[in-house]
């Protein structure tokens, strides 16, 4: 007997993004899926697993439907709904070949409240809205609203006799954690099927739940508006209900929708490596583009418009029948200066196109621009990198949901003679410890010894310190004024900050220097430090000579806290090895597919390796040995990030002499 093919919430979401994806989903043996396969790691990476469990705890007597069997889950839900009043979590509903599990159902008589819990924050005081000024649904909320509309449709058709009202249960921006250590009372575990499980502490008490951290936001009016106004851009526009039926039939019949190519293809999860293809697996992405364009493997080796850095015109190009970078002309890009030194964004885009058209693989270095930048710096130079997380439930009483947690930094210095050393670090991963203020104290101690120029890579560090500044301002820390003054001295205020400042020692963003003065076609449009580092190693004879020797962490070489007699690069088959590939694995028990995703610096799929490791150390059980090994790996990863920035500066210095 053929197994039923149900269109679930997750598959409906995939179908809305791209109907063709429904044909590829749940066929991992043939079409690899570039999302985490381990639900335990996925829960850690996503960071919002606590919200759902916390919301359930607010509903006393909530009954879980735990079976994974569709038929049994529907049957158990139906039996529970025969009660006059009942609250159910993971209630299962089926209508035709549509199937949903609802986070929380509250039934009172013939009325049902449907609650979808989302790890996203909302404020009634700030008049947060689901809509743009022109009345259209905000892109920030589309995914969540379409999800609950789909659930409402299934539940209301499965039980037409009930009056249904719908809510998004969201983190309340205006609430604060009522007790210390609350987030430690929600732990993530592997269950008997090796899937994610949640264990709530027996110590959870009334005080913990006295002032809810989530709010139920009614969405009935939004649902009605979506049903009335939603339409596709097809020649024959479909209503939302017709879209559900369309996607339902596609999945039920295992039918492949005709692909529609667009900028969204860049983030397609149905891609596979050359190694996977050699084993007979297929790339859904390639199948789509081949079906429409009849591309050969050679075509796929050429740069496409999807690779054009920071371009908002990709859909326009595709609509005009332009699919490869080499097909673009200068009037398609319209490069213009922006009155700042170095390349503007449009000039950098045209440089990428021009080098592609000319098959020019040479590296562009604006030596005059870099010389000008170097002349502004004060020695010793300080290179820092932060590792951070956000958690929906606070560590300490009074902490707001999704507050920034800064748990690690690494710090390298370069003196006026260009001697390099790993000058310091900080790591705080003890379960339940709120590290932010100690983090800033240690950062201040290490950086206040001189007035040297400080470097970050991207504005992340600046944003994090702004967040800690706001936390300090409302804290009772005795030295908060000194710490706030320090933060102001090395940062600039964020656009949302009530206080405005530009610090006299404002950090230099090395990523901006890359964008302005350095371009390597080999990076394929990426400016990630994990791509830029191999780039400069490939092109710098100075770095090849210096770091092919075990001088890092040696007694007469470069001081390091975590490496001994370390060689940063090897030449293998004529190619320079990637230093990041030689680091210890953060997750020994993860498969190679998931490890690659967790260390993907684009972070399109998940939260990143360091964040996931931190969440694991906070919210899961592990042995002392595992904890020690994970701390060692984290220290090496962060030190590598700052050392990568050091090597980039060293290469530039050598080139501009």
C-alpha positions in Angstrom: 0.0 0.0 0.0 1.4 3.4 -1.0 2.2 5.6 1.9 0.2 8.9 2.0 2.1 12.0 1.0 1.0 14.8 3.3 1.7 18.5 2.7 2.9 19.5 6.2 3.7 23.0 7.5 7.4 22.7 6.6 6.6 21.4 3.1 4.1 24.1 2.6 6.7 26.7 3.6 9.2 25.1 1.1 6.5 25.2 -1.6 5.7 28.9 -1.1 9.4 29.7 -1.5 9.7 27.6 -4.7 7.0 25.0 -5.8 9.7 23.0 -7.6 11.4 22.2 -4.3 8.5 20.0 -3.3 9.7 17.5 -5.8 13.2 17.4 -4.2 12.2 17.4 -0.6 12.4 14.2 1.5 14.6 12.5 -1.1 17.9 13.0 0.6 19.3 9.8 -0.9 19.0 11.3 -4.3 18.8 15.1 -3.7 21.0 16.1 -0.8 19.5 18.8 1.4 21.8 21.5 2.6 20.2 22.0 6.0 21.1 20.3 9.3 20.0 16.7 9.3 20.5 16.3 13.1 17.5 17.8 14.9 19.5 18.1 18.1 22.2 20.3 16.5 19.5 22.2 14.5 17.7 23.1 17.7 20.9 24.4 19.2 21.8 26.3 16.1 18.4 27.9 15.8 18.4 29.0 19.4 14.7 29.2 20.0 13.9 25.8 21.3 13.2 27.1 24.8 10.4 29.4 23.8 8.0 26.7 22.7 8.6 24.6 25.9 8.3 27.7 28.1 5.0 28.7 26.4 3.6 25.2 27.1 4.5 25.6 30.8 2.3 28.7 31.0 -0.7 26.4 30.1 -1.3 24.3 33.2 -2.4 20.7 32.5 -1.3 20.9 28.8 -1.4 17.4 27.3 1.3 16.4 24.8 0.6 14.4 21.6 4.0 12.7 21.3 3.5 9.9 18.8 5.3 10.5 15.5 2.7 8.3 13.6 0.4 10.6 11.6 -2.7 8.4 12.0 -2.2 7.8 15.7 -1.5 11.5 16.3 -4.7 12.5 14.6 -6.7 9.9 16.5 -5.3 11.0 19.9 -6.0 14.6 19.1 -9.6 13.8 18.1 -10.1 11.9 21.4 -8.8 14.8 23.4 -11.0 17.3 21.6 -14.1 15.4 22.8 -13.4 17.0 26.2 -15.4 20.1 27.0 -12.2 21.9 27.9 -8.7 20.8 27.1 -5.2 22.2 26.3 -3.1 20.2 23.9 0.5 20.6 22.6 1.5 19.2 19.2 -2.2 18.5 18.4 -2.4 16.8 14.9 -5.0 17.7 12.3 -5.6 16.3 8.8 -7.7 17.5 6.0 -7.4 15.8 2.6 -3.7 15.3 2.2 -2.8 18.3 4.4 -1.4 17.7 7.8 -0.3 20.0 10.6 0.8 19.9 14.2 -0.2 22.9 16.2 2.1 24.1 19.0 -0.8 24.8 21.4 -4.5 24.3 21.2 -6.8 25.6 23.9 -10.4 24.3 23.7 -13.2 25.8 25.7 -16.6 24.4 24.7 -17.0 25.0 21.0 -14.2 27.6 20.8 -10.6 26.8 19.9 -7.6 29.0 20.3 -4.9 28.1 17.8 -1.4 29.2 19.0 1.7 29.1 16.9 4.8 29.7 19.0 7.6 31.5 17.2 11.1 32.4 18.4 10.7 36.0 17.3 10.0 39.1 19.5 7.2 41.6 19.4 6.3 44.8 21.2 2.8 46.2 21.7 4.3 49.4 23.2 6.4 50.1 20.1 3.5 49.4 17.9 5.2 46.6 16.0 3.2 45.8 12.9 2.9 43.0 10.5 2.3 45.4 7.7 4.3 47.9 5.6 3.1 51.5 5.2 1.5 50.6 1.9 -0.6 47.9 3.5 1.4 44.9 2.2 2.7 42.3 4.7 6.2 43.0 5.9 8.8 40.5 4.6 9.9 40.0 8.2 6.6 38.4 9.0 5.5 36.7 5.8 6.9 33.3 6.7 5.2 33.3 10.1 1.9 34.6 9.0 1.6 32.2 6.0 2.4 29.4 8.3 -0.5 30.1 10.7 -2.9 30.8 7.8 -2.1 27.3 6.5 -2.7 25.8 10.0 -6.0 27.7 10.3 -7.1 26.4 6.9 -6.4 22.8 7.9 -7.9 23.0 11.4 -11.0 24.9 10.4 -11.7 22.4 7.6 -11.0 19.4 9.8 -13.3 20.7 12.5 -15.8 23.1 10.9 -18.1 22.9 13.9 -15.7 24.9 16.1 -15.1 28.6 16.2 -11.4 29.1 15.8 -9.3 32.1 16.7 -5.6 32.3 15.9 -2.6 33.7 17.7 1.1 34.1 17.2 2.8 33.5 20.5 5.9 35.6 20.5 8.6 36.8 22.8 7.5 39.9 24.5 10.1 42.7 24.0 8.7 44.6 26.9 9.0 41.7 29.4 12.1 40.8 31.4 13.3 37.6 33.0 11.5 37.3 36.4 14.2 35.1 38.1 17.8 34.2 37.9 18.8 31.1 36.0 15.5 30.5 34.3 17.0 29.5 30.9 18.9 26.7 32.6 15.5 25.1 33.5 14.9 24.1 29.8 17.5 21.6 28.6 17.8 20.0 25.2 18.4 16.3 25.0 18.4 13.5 22.5 15.4 11.3 22.9 15.1 7.5 22.3 14.9 8.0 18.6 18.0 10.3 18.6 15.8 13.3 17.9 15.7 16.5 19.8 14.0 16.3 23.2 13.3 19.0 25.8 13.6 18.4 29.6 12.0 20.9 31.9 13.5 21.2 35.4 11.4 20.0 38.3 12.5 23.2 40.0 10.5 25.4 37.7 8.1 27.3 40.0 5.3 29.8 40.1 7.7 32.7 40.4 9.4 31.7 37.2 6.1 31.9 35.3 4.6 34.8 37.2 5.3 37.4 34.6 5.1 35.7 31.2 7.9 36.4 28.7 5.6 35.7 25.7 2.5 37.3 24.5 -0.4 36.0 22.4 -0.8 38.3 19.4 -4.2 37.9 17.7 -4.0 37.4 13.9 -7.5 36.7 12.8 -7.8 40.0 10.9 -4.4 39.3 9.2 -5.5 35.8 8.2 -8.7 37.2 6.6 -6.7 39.8 4.7 -4.3 37.2 3.4 -7.2 35.1 2.2 -8.8 38.1 0.5 -5.8 39.8 -1.0 -3.1 37.2 -1.6 -2.3 36.4 -5.2 0.6 35.1 -7.2 2.3 36.7 -10.2 1.2 33.9 -12.5 -0.6 34.6 -15.7 -3.7 33.2 -13.9 -3.3 34.4 -10.3 -4.2 32.0 -7.6 -5.9 32.8 -4.3 -4.3 31.6 -1.1 -6.6 28.6 -0.9 -5.9 27.8 -4.6 -2.2 28.0 -3.8 -2.6 25.5 -1.0 -4.5 23.2 -3.3 -1.9 23.6 -6.0 1.0 22.7 -3.7 -1.0 19.9 -2.1 -1.6 18.3 -5.5 2.0 18.7 -6.5 3.3 16.9 -3.4 0.5 14.3 -3.4 1.3 13.2 -6.9 5.0 13.7 -6.6 4.8 16.1 -9.6 7.6 18.5 -10.4 6.5 22.1 -11.0 8.1 23.9 -13.9 11.0 25.8 -12.4 10.9 29.6 -12.2 14.5 31.0 -12.0 15.3 33.9 -9.8 17.6 35.4 -7.2 16.1 32.9 -4.7 18.0 30.1 -6.4 21.2 31.4 -4.8 19.9 30.1 -1.4 18.6 26.8 -2.8 19.2 24.0 -0.3 19.1 21.3 -2.9 22.6 21.4 -4.1 25.3 18.9 -3.7 29.1 18.7 -3.8 31.2 17.3 -6.7 31.9 14.4 -4.4 28.2 13.7 -3.9 27.6 14.0 -7.7 30.4 11.4 -8.3 28.4 9.0 -6.1 25.3 9.4 -8.3 23.5 12.0 -6.2 21.8 15.0 -8.0 21.6 18.7 -7.6 18.1 20.0 -7.6 19.5 23.5 -8.3 21.3 22.2 -11.5 18.3 20.3 -12.6 16.1 23.4 -12.5 18.6 25.5 -14.4 19.3 22.8 -16.9 15.6 22.2 -17.5 15.0 25.9 -18.4 18.4 26.8 -20.0 19.7 23.4 -21.2 23.0 24.1 -19.5 25.9 21.7 -19.7 28.3 21.0 -16.9 30.6 23.6 -18.5 28.0 26.2 -18.2 27.6 25.6 -14.5 31.4 26.1 -14.0 31.0 29.7 -15.2 30.1 32.5 -12.9 26.4 33.3 -13.0 24.5 36.5 -12.1 23.7 34.8 -8.8 27.4 35.2 -7.9 27.4 39.0 -8.4 28.3 40.6 -5.1 25.7 42.7 -3.3 23.5 43.1 -6.4 19.8 43.9 -6.1 19.3 43.5 -9.9 19.6 39.7 -10.1 15.9 39.2 -10.8 16.0 42.0 -13.4 18.9 40.3 -15.2 17.3 36.9 -15.2 14.0 38.4 -16.5 16.0 40.0 -19.3 17.5 36.6 -20.2 21.0 37.4 -18.7 22.2 34.5 -16.7 26.0 34.7 -16.8 28.3 37.4 -15.5 30.1 37.6 -18.8 26.8 38.5 -20.5 26.5 41.8 -18.5 27.5 45.1 -20.0 28.7 48.2 -18.2 25.3 49.9 -18.6 23.7 46.8 -16.8 25.8 47.6 -13.7 26.2 51.4 -14.0 29.4 51.7 -11.9 29.6 55.0 -10.1 31.9 56.4 -7.4 30.4 57.2 -4.0 32.8 60.0 -2.9 34.7 57.6 -0.6 38.2 56.2 -1.0 38.5 53.0 -3.0 35.8 51.1 -4.8 32.2 51.9 -4.5 29.8 48.9 -4.4 28.8 49.4 -8.1 32.5 49.8 -9.1 33.4 46.5 -7.2 30.5 44.8 -9.0 31.7 45.9 -12.4 35.3 44.9 -11.5 33.9 41.4 -10.8 32.0 41.4 -14.1 35.0 42.8 -16.1 37.4 40.2 -14.8 35.0 37.5 -15.6 34.5 38.8 -19.1 38.2 39.0 -19.7 39.0 35.7 -18.0 41.3 37.7 -15.7 42.0 35.8 -12.5 44.5 38.3 -11.2 44.0 39.9 -7.8 43.1 43.6 -7.6 44.9 45.5 -4.8 44.5 49.3 -4.5 48.0 50.0 -3.2 47.7 53.7 -2.9 44.4 53.4 -1.0 45.9 50.9 1.4 49.0 53.1 1.9 46.7 55.9 2.9 44.8 53.7 5.4 48.0 52.4 6.9 49.3 55.9 7.5 46.3 56.6 9.8 47.0 53.8 12.2 48.6 54.0 15.7 50.8 51.2 16.9 50.5 48.7 18.4 47.6 47.4 16.3 45.0 45.4 18.1 42.9 42.8 16.2 39.9 41.4 18.0 37.1 39.0 17.2 33.9 38.2 19.3 31.8 35.1 19.5 28.2 35.8 20.5 24.8 34.3 21.0 21.2 35.5 21.7 19.0 33.5 24.0 15.2 34.0 24.3 15.1 33.5 28.1 17.6 35.4 30.1 20.4 34.3 32.4 19.6 36.7 35.1 16.6 38.5 36.6 15.7 41.6 34.6 17.3 40.5 31.3 15.2 41.1 28.2 14.4 38.3 25.7 17.0 37.7 23.0 19.6 39.8 24.7 23.1 39.7 23.2 25.5 37.4 25.0 29.2 38.0 24.3 31.0 34.9 25.6 34.4 34.9 23.8 37.0 37.1 22.3 40.5 36.7 20.8 43.1 39.4 20.7 46.2 39.7 18.6 48.7 42.6 18.5 51.2 43.9 15.9 53.8 46.3 17.2 55.6 49.1 15.2 58.2 46.6 14.0 55.4 44.2 12.9 56.1 41.6 15.6 52.9 39.6 16.0 51.6 37.9 19.2 48.4 36.5 20.5 48.0 39.0 23.3 44.9 37.7 25.1 41.6 36.0 25.1 38.4 35.5 27.0 36.0 32.5 27.2 33.0 32.1 29.5 30.9 29.0 28.8 30.0 27.9 32.3 26.3 26.9 32.4 24.1 29.7 33.7 26.9 32.4 33.7 26.0 35.8 32.3 29.4 36.8 30.9 28.9 40.2 29.4 30.2 42.5 32.0 33.2 40.4 32.8 33.8 40.2 29.1 34.0 44.0 28.8 36.1 44.3 31.9 38.7 42.0 30.4 38.5 43.6 27.0 39.1 47.0 28.7 42.0 45.7 30.7 43.7 44.3 27.5 43.1 47.4 25.3 43.6 50.3 27.7 47.3 49.8 28.0 48.0 52.0 24.9 46.1 54.0 22.3 46.8 51.6 19.4 44.3 51.2 16.5 41.8 48.4 17.0 40.5 46.2 14.2 37.3 44.2 13.8 36.0 42.3 10.8 32.5 43.5 10.0 30.4 45.8 12.2 29.5 42.8 14.5 31.8 43.7 17.3 30.6 47.3 17.3 26.9 46.2 17.4 27.6 43.8 20.3 29.4 46.4 22.4 26.4 48.8 21.8 24.1 46.0 23.1 26.3 45.5 26.2 26.4 49.3 26.7 22.6 49.3 26.9 22.7 46.4 29.4 25.2 48.2 31.6 23.2 51.5 31.6 20.3 49.7 33.4 22.5 47.5 35.6 23.6 47.9 39.1 27.3 47.2 38.3 29.5 49.5 40.5 31.9 50.2 37.6 29.3 50.6 34.9 30.2 54.2 34.2 33.8 53.3 33.5 32.8 50.4 31.3 30.3 52.5 29.4 33.0 55.2 28.8 35.4 52.5 27.6 32.8 51.2 25.1 32.0 54.7 23.8 35.7 55.3 23.3 36.2 52.4 20.8 32.8 52.3 19.1 30.2 54.4 17.4 26.6 54.5 18.4 24.0 52.4 16.6 21.2 54.0 14.8 18.7 52.9 17.4 20.7 54.2 20.4 19.3 57.0 22.5 22.8 58.2 23.2 24.9 59.3 20.2 28.7 59.1 20.0 31.7 58.4 17.7 34.6 57.2 19.8 38.0 58.7 19.4 39.4 55.2 19.1 36.6 53.8 17.0 37.4 50.4 15.6 38.5 50.0 12.0 36.4 47.6 10.1 38.7 45.4 8.1 35.8 44.0 6.0 35.2 47.6 4.7 38.9 47.7 3.7 38.5 44.5 1.8 35.5 45.8 0.0 37.3 49.1 -0.9 40.8 47.9 -1.7 41.0 44.2 -2.4 39.3 41.8 -4.8 40.1 38.3 -5.8 38.0 36.6 -8.5 38.7 33.2 -6.8 36.5 34.3 -3.9 33.5 34.2 -6.2 32.0 37.4 -4.7 32.4 36.4 -1.1 34.2 38.7 1.4 34.0 36.2 4.4 37.3 36.1 6.3 37.1 32.3 5.8 37.3 32.9 2.1 39.6 35.9 2.2 42.3 34.1 4.3 42.8 31.3 1.7 42.8 34.0 -1.0 45.7 36.0 0.5 47.6 32.8 1.3 47.3 31.7 -2.3 48.6 35.1 -3.6 51.2 36.2 -1.0 54.7 34.8 -1.3 55.5 36.5 2.0 52.8 34.5 3.8 53.7 31.3 2.1 57.3 31.6 3.2 56.5 32.7 6.7 53.7 30.4 7.6 54.8 27.2 5.9 57.2 26.9 8.9 56.1 25.8 12.5 56.8 29.3 13.9 53.3 29.9 15.4 53.3 29.1 19.1 57.1 28.2 19.1 59.5 29.4 21.7 61.3 31.7 19.3 58.4 32.5 17.0 54.9 34.0 17.4 53.5 33.7 21.0 50.1 31.8 21.1 47.8 30.7 23.9 46.4 27.7 22.1 48.8 26.5 19.5 52.3 25.0 19.7 54.8 24.8 16.8 51.9 25.3 14.4 52.2 25.4 10.7 49.4 27.5 9.2 49.6 26.3 5.6 50.8 23.5 3.4 51.1 23.3 -0.3 49.2 20.2 -1.4 49.0 19.3 -5.1 50.1 22.9 -5.9 47.2 24.3 -3.9 47.5 26.1 -0.5 45.6 24.4 2.3 42.9 26.1 4.1 43.9 26.8 7.8 40.3 26.4 8.9 40.2 22.9 7.6 43.0 21.8 10.0 41.2 22.9 13.2 39.8 20.4 15.6 36.1 19.5 15.1 33.7 21.2 17.4 31.2 18.4 17.1 32.8 15.0 17.0 29.4 13.2 16.9 28.1 15.1 13.9 28.3 13.8 10.4 30.5 15.5 7.7 27.4 17.1 6.1 26.3 18.8 9.3 29.9 19.8 10.2 30.3 21.6 6.9 27.1 23.4 7.4 27.9 24.5 10.9 31.2 26.0 9.7 29.7 27.7 6.7 30.6 31.3 7.3 27.7 32.6 5.2 25.4 31.3 7.9 22.5 31.0 5.5 21.2 27.9 7.1 22.0 28.0 10.8 23.6 30.0 13.6 27.2 29.0 13.1 29.6 26.6 14.8 30.7 28.7 17.8 27.1 29.8 18.6 25.9 26.2 18.4 28.8 24.9 20.6 28.0 27.6 23.2 24.3 26.6 23.2 25.3 22.9 23.6 27.5 23.8 26.6 24.7 25.8 28.2 21.6 23.7 27.5 22.6 20.1 27.1 24.3 17.4 29.2 27.9 16.5 28.5 30.8 15.0 30.3 33.7 17.0 31.7 35.9 15.6 29.0 33.6 16.7 26.3 33.3 20.1 27.8 37.1 20.5 28.0 37.5 19.4 24.4 34.9 21.8 23.2 36.5 24.7 25.1 39.8 23.9 23.5 38.3 23.9 20.1 36.5 27.2 20.6 39.7 28.9 21.8 41.5 27.7 18.6 38.7 28.8 16.3 38.5 32.3 17.7 42.3 32.7 17.7 42.3 31.6 14.1 39.8 34.3 13.2 42.0 37.1 14.6 45.2 35.5 13.2 43.5 35.4 9.8 43.0 39.2 10.0 46.7 39.6 11.1 47.8 37.6 8.0 45.6 39.8 5.8 47.3 42.9 7.1 50.7 41.3 6.7 50.1 40.5 3.1 48.8 44.0 2.3 51.9 45.5 4.0 54.2 43.4 1.9 52.3 44.3 -1.3 52.4 48.1 -0.7 56.0 48.4 0.2 
